[in-house]
Amino acid sequence: MVGPALVIGLGNPILGDDGVGWRVADEVDRRLAACPAPSPVTVERLAVGGLALMERLVGCERAIIIDSYLGDGEPGTVRSSPLAERDGRPVGHLDSPHDAPLASALAAGRALGAQLPEDVVLVTVDTIPLDVFDDALTAPVAAAVDLAADEVMALIARAT
């Protein structure tokens, strides 16, 4: 990879399927640690979106963001696409009614001169809305963690 790369798992690990981003980030971290050579990739887990997420991306050249997706697919479906193709769709933490959507936050940051990645890829796992305090994922979402980690690792490999 050229320059710093960041993988961010988004969500809340005590809200059931909303924690899938963190679980995938944990798996990616484990796989990167098992590699013989040091990785140029940083893996983080966050529970922010919009402007706060944009601020964390300052200085990165490439970002992979993992999150839940309240889509129309079957729970556990893994999707991967550039941020520009998902803007305005119901991804778990990229947007908030009290904050700017991530794409708008990135545009504002760039307008203010911040160095922000042009290459932002989303890896999402379809979930159903569950507002339940639980640190466990539902079965179909838990089964998708390895598939989503495979996708993140493939994105990392393609960029190196």
N, C-alpha and C positions, 0 to 999 in steps of 0.2 A: 504494500500500500504506500501511496505517496502521502506523507504528512499524517497527522493524528487521525485515527478513526475511533468512533465511539459507537458502542452498542448499548441501547437503553431499553430496559424492560420497564414498561409503565403499568401502573395499576395499584391496587390496594390488596396486599396479601391476606387480609382478614375479611374480605368480602367475596368469598367463593371464587367463581370464575373470573372476577375482575382481577385476580392475582395471577392470571396466566402469563402476563408479560414478565413478572418477576421469576416465575418458575422456569420459563424458557431462558431467561438471562442466567439463572443458576446453572442450567444445563450447558449453555454455551461457555460460561466461565470454567466449568469443570472440564470440558473438552479442550479448551485453549490451554489450561494448566497442564494437561496430559501431553501436549505437543513438546517435542524435544527442543525446539528453538523458541526463544522468547517471542511473544506475539506483540505486534505494534497496535493491538486493539485493546481498548479499555472497555470494560463492561460495568454498567451501573444499573441501579434499580431506583426509580423515582415515582413519586405520586403527584406529579405536577403536569401542567399543560400550558398552552398558549405562550404568554410572555416569559414565564419562568423557565419553560422548556427551551425557548429560543435562547435565553441567556446562557443556559448550560451548553448550547451548541457553538457558542462563540469560540473561534480558534480551531474548530474541527474542519477537516476537509471532506469527510464522509461520515454519514450517520445512518445507522440501522435502528429503527424504533420498533419495538415489539409491543403489541397491545391487544386488548380484546376488541371484537368487532360485532356490533349489534346489527348484523346483516340479515339477509333473507336466506342464507344457506343453512345447511345442517350444522348444529353445534359440533365443533371440532374441525370444521373446514379451515385449512390453512391457506392464506392468500399472501401474495407478495407483489408489491407494485411501488412505483415512485410516488412520493407525496402528492405531486401535481395531479395524478390520476385519481386520488382518493379525496381531495379537498371537498369539503361539504358533505361527506358521507359520515354515518354515525360510528366513528372510531371512538373507543372508550375515553381517552384522555387528551386527545389533540385539541378538542374544542370544549368550551364551557360557556354558558350564557353570561357568566360574570367575567369573561376574559376574551382575548382575541383568538381566533383560530390560528393554529400553528403557521399555516401558509401566510397569513396576514402579519403575524408577529415576525416571521423571517423577512418579509418585505420591508417592514418598518425598521428592523435592525440593520438591514443592508442600506436603507436610505440614510441611516445615522452613521454609516461607515463601519459597522461591525463586520468582521471576517466570519462569514457563516457558510456552511456547506451548500453547494449547489446540488450535491448528490445526497438526497435524503430518501431512504427506502423504508417502506412500512412492511412489516411482517405481522399479520394479524391472525387471530384464531376466532372463528365465529362462536358467539355465546348467545345465550338467551338472557334477558334482563332478570337478574336475581339480586335483590337487595337483602341478603341474608348474611349475618355475621357468621363466617365459617372459614377456617383456614384450608379447607379441602376443596379441590376442584370437582366438578361433576365428571362422571366417567368418560363421556366423549371428549371433553376438553382436556382432561388428564392424559388421555390416549394421544392427543395431538401435540403434546409438549416435545416429544422426540422428533416428530415431523417438522415442527416449526424450528427447532434447533438445527436440524439438517439443512433447512432453507437458509438460516442465518449463516451457517458455516460455509455453504455453497456461495453465498454472496461475498463473504470474506475472501474465499479462495479465488473467486473471479477477479477480485480487485487487487490481488497481489501479483 
